Amino acid sequence: MMTSNVRLENLWRRLSLSGKASVWHARLLECYSEPQRAYHTLQHLEECLRCFDEAKVSGLIAKPDLIEMALWFHDAVYDPQGSENEELSAKMALEALGNHEMAREVARLILLTKSHQPGEGEDDAWIIDIDLAIFAQPLERVLEYERQIRAEYAWVPQAVYAEKRAEILTGFLKREKIYLTAWARERYESQARANLRELERVVESFTD
């Protein structure tokens, strides 16, 4: 299992962290299993970790352990009606890892998943590309993803959801590059664009 306790314990050990990884592993699994989630679940975390493992093999990530830890915590707090999920997830990471330079870098990486815009860190593009890798999955999974997002926003009226969701999808399509790393662009860019165009049609049908 991608999100196994052993995996997090090994990462904890490599980063020489104090505290018990098992305690945080249990807490994270509980977080990602909360009832208000449909997409931001263990399924998403495992997909991110799977993508990370593939990227790590390339040897192009400068500090892969920090990216991996940021992925573990990046959606630890998720309230579909909240506006500070990434900030609160970063805060939880600091609580778990300790308020020191390495932990603050992990927290900074988590915050990048809010805007999906990199800062000046050498690995910033990696966490963004991994978080957005869902767009390039097989169409069946991408359509499931869209249903999951709609479920998380079930409280939003259909017409409003369709308008706002279309803005988000179109925004990604208008980017010169969806993926920031050459590694991800080579593997994901073409399929992601095709899938996003299909999602646009799906969302348009919400207003019919």
N, C-alpha and C positions, 0 to 999 in steps of 0.2 A: 504494500500500500504506500502510495507516494507520501502520505501525511503521517507516517508511522512515528511512534515515540522514539524509536532508535535513530531515525534520521535526524530529528531535532536534537536529540542528546549528542549525537556526533558533531553536529554543527555548533552546539553550545560548547563542547569541549575544544573544538578547533579555535574558537574565539576566546577561550580562557575565561568564560563567564562564571560568576558566582551564582548562587541560588540553584534551584532545582529545575532542570529542563522539563521533567515529567509534570510538575505542577502547571507550568505554562502550556505544555502540550495539552493537558486536559482542559485548561481554560480556553485555549484557542479552538479546540474541537467543539466545545460547548458554544462558543461565540458563532462559529460558522454553521451551527445547526439550529440557530434561532428560528422561530416560526415565521417571522416577517420576511425571511429571505426565500428567494426562488432561484436567482442566478448567483448571488454572492454567497455561495455555499462551499462546502468541501469539494464539490465537483469543480468549481472555478479554481480553488486553491490547488487542487491536484493537477488541473490542466496547466496552470502557471508553472508549477514545479516540474512538470514533464517537459514543457518548452524550455525552461531554464536548464534542465539536464542536457538537452540537445545543444543548446547554445554554449554551455560550459565546455563541451568537448572541443569546440572550435579553438579554445585557448585565447579568445579575443577579449574576454571580460577581465578587467584588471584586478578587481577584488570580488570574486564570485561569492564568497561567504557573506559579504554584506548585502549583496543583491538577494541571495537566498533568504537571509533573515528578514529583509524588508518584505519579501513576498509572503512570508508566513504571517506577518502582522498587517499587511496593507489594507485588508478589509475586516480587520478584527472587530471594529465597530461599524455597524451598518444599520442605519435607520432610513428607509426610503423617504421619509418626510423630514429628515434632518439635513442640515447644510454644513456640518462640521465633522463628517464621518472620517475623513482623512486626518484631520487634526487630532481627533480623539484616538484614532488608531495609532498615530505617531506617539501620542502621549502614553498609550498603553505600552508601546515598545520601549520607551524610556523607563517606564516603571519596571519592566521586566529585565532590561539589559543594564540599567544603571545610567545615571546622567554623566556620561563621560564622552570623549571625542568619538569613539566608534559608535556608541549608541545614538549620539546626535546625528551622525552621518546616516545611519539606518532610518532615523526619523525623517531626515530631509528627503531621502529617497522615497519614502512612503508618501510624502506630501506631493511629489511629482505626479502621482497617479490621479490627482484631482484635475489638473489642467492638461495633463499629457503633453506638457512642454518642458524641455530640459533646462537645467540650470547650467552651471559651468563644470560639474563633476564629470570625470572621465567615463563613468559608467551610467550616467543618467539615461542615455538612450535605451539601455538594455531593459531597465524595469518598465519603461513606457512601452516598448515593443512587445515585451512578454505579456503585459496586461492587455494589450490590444490584439494579441494573436488569435483570439476567439473569432475575429472577423474572417480569418483565412481558413477556418475549419471546414470540413465537408458541409455542404448546404443543409443537410438534414439537421446537423448539430447547430448551425447558425440560426435556422428557423426555430429550433427549440430554445435557443438563447433569447430570441426576440419574444417568444411566448413567456419566458421566465421574467424578462424585464417588464413586460406588460403586467404580469401577476404582481410584481413588487409595487407597481404603480396603479393597482386596481382602484385605488381611491380617487384617481384623476379621471374626470369625464373623458369619454372616448374622443371627442373632437379636439379637446385641449391636448390630450396625450398625442394624438396624431400630428398636430401642428408642431409641438415641441420636439417630438421624437424625429420628425422629418428634418427639422433644423439641425439636430445633432448629426444625423446620418449624412446629410448634404455637406455639413461642415467638414467631415472627414474626407468625403469624395473630392472636395474642392482643394484639399491640400495637395501641394506639388508632390509630396511624398507622405504616405500614411506612416510608413516605417522609417525610422531614423538610422538604423544600422544597415550596412550593406548586406550583412548576413540575413536579416529578416526580410529586407526588400527582395532579395533573390528568391526566397522561399515563399513569401506571403503576399507581396504587393498585388500581383495580377489577380489571384483568387479573391483577395479581400475586396478589391474594387468590384468584381463581378457579384460577390455576395452582398455588398452594400447596395448595389443597384437593385438587386432582388428585394432586399429589405425595404427599400424605398417604395417599391410597388406594394409590398405587403402592408406597410403603414398607410399608404394612400387608400387602400381598401377599407380601412377603419372608418373613413368618412362617407363611404357609399351607402 
